[in-house]
Amino acid sequence: MWRPDLIETIYETYDRNRQRRQFLRTMFTGAAGLAFEAIVSRDAVAEPPDPGRATVSFLAGTDRREMMYWVLKPLEKEIQEGIRGKQVIIKCNLVGPDLLCAPHVDAVRGVLDFFAPIYKKKIIVADSTGRVYPGPVSTFKHFELHGYLTLPREYTMKLIDLNDEPTAVQWILNDRAHPSPVNIISTFMDPGNYIVSLTRLKTHGRGIVATLGIKNIVMGSPVNHYRQRSATNRNEKVFMHSGGHENLTFNMFLVSQRVHANLSVIDGSEGMEGNGPTRGTPVEHGVALAGTDLVAVDRIGTELMGIDYRDVPLVSACAQAGMGQFDRSKISIIGPDPAGYVIPYRLHDEIRNAS
């Protein structure tokens, strides 16, 4: 929900933070400032709208494909109502060649297994990769690297590179804190789409701290013009980083006002800790979670990683803006108590070395 009043309040807090030299110093020298002093003050918004109760489906297990299916099953009625008349798009998080950094193909199969009997149209599995390997390559190269190319032969679905889709302008901040345009893939803003965010539990540097459902969608939305080899800035995701970690969080928050997912599915059967999102090490965690409230899902996801959600700036900002439920007492868990499955993840070296 677009809330100009909340945006203004949060921006004012953000602007005050820019004037604090020590805060800026920590921001640009290690990310500890962002990790443990959120860009938005925890008291920035006195009375955010209450989004009401949220439900998160949670389970533990060892079979990734079955876990993805069964974690969605308790939400079937709500999902069926949500997908009626819409195009289902599963947005994966393909950020590099390392198999650990992206949703395993069996995680995608598990989600497709769930949707197949309740959705008769062709499902889209998509991404808009911003990384190159080893040079400017398409999202389809990443589909190939991660074993996705066989999926259209197994299901009624197709693979799409979202970088080829139309775009619309969203305004963010540049390195001088001035309004700057970025082209956002229109797919993420089309009310006719039912977007599913599919990612792993992963740590992250650059002040992001953890990559979960919200970040997967927001940073997937700026277009990457990788086909335009002569373009000065072919990857517009880079614009989001203008001004360093401090601007990145605020820019992601701005984009999140228009870009969202309808369902978040997080595969924690094997997570990533350390120098994620592409160079981390595995964590055998054996968990999965899903829900239609992305803030609530990310809040439980960070809890499972032993991270306070308030130390994840994007999640904290979205929570303060009333974009989802963060109050643990108002989040109903379907399944066992996640508190019994917490594994503290080692944070990115940028954060640990600066703390």
Protein Blocks (a to p, Z undefined) as FASTA:
>chain_A
ZZfklmmmmmmmmmmmmmmmklmmmmmnnommmmmocfbafklpmbacdebjaddddddd
fblklmmmmmmmmmmmmmmmmmgopacddddddfbjblklpccfklmmmmmmmmmmmomb
dcddddddfbdcfbdcdfklmmmmnopmmmmmmpccddddfklpccdddddddfkopacd
ddddfklmmmkbccdddddddddeehnopacfklmmmmmmpccffklmmbmblclklmmm
ggijmlmmmmmmmmmmmgccfbdcddfkbccehjafklcccddekpacddfblklmmmmm
mmmnopafklmmklmmmmmnopacfbfklcccedddfklmcccddddfklmmmZZ
